[in-house]
Amino acid sequence: QVQLVESGGGLVQPGGSLRLSCTVSGLNLDTNAIAWFRQAPGKEREGVSCSSAGDGKTYYADSVKGRFTISRDNAKNTVYLQMNSVEVEDTAVYYCAAVSWLCLAIHDTRYDYWGQGAQVTVSS
């Protein structure tokens, strides 16, 4: 039984920081890429970042480069998304997703497993 659970969402002011966590069970994190997606009301789900297991690479959407950082702690079965200098446009439900070994193209949603999502609201 594979399960991905996001945590750490909430309300944050513009310019502030937030760290999301994705805790994975029933899956070997050493052999799976983990991606973060987000979906704002009325918009398509978009890729935010991905951490590859096969080659150690990380990827970021242009909209978050320089502000967000993806990292993993395989011993804790957890992947993080550190969100700095957040903007109102970052408001969305954030999802983590898993696929074997390598990240897909940044906006490709064809991952095998998904979490339920965590709300992030950026507002003053």
Secondary structure as UniProt FT lines:
FT   STRAND          3..7
FT   STRAND          10..12
FT   TURN            14..15
FT   STRAND          18..25
FT   HELIX           29..31
FT   STRAND          32..39
FT   TURN            41..42
FT   STRAND          46..51
FT   STRAND          58..60
FT   TURN            62..67
FT   STRAND          68..73
FT   HELIX           74..76
FT   STRAND          78..83
FT   HELIX           88..90
FT   STRAND          92..100
FT   TURN            106..107
FT   STRAND          113..114
FT   STRAND          118..122
//
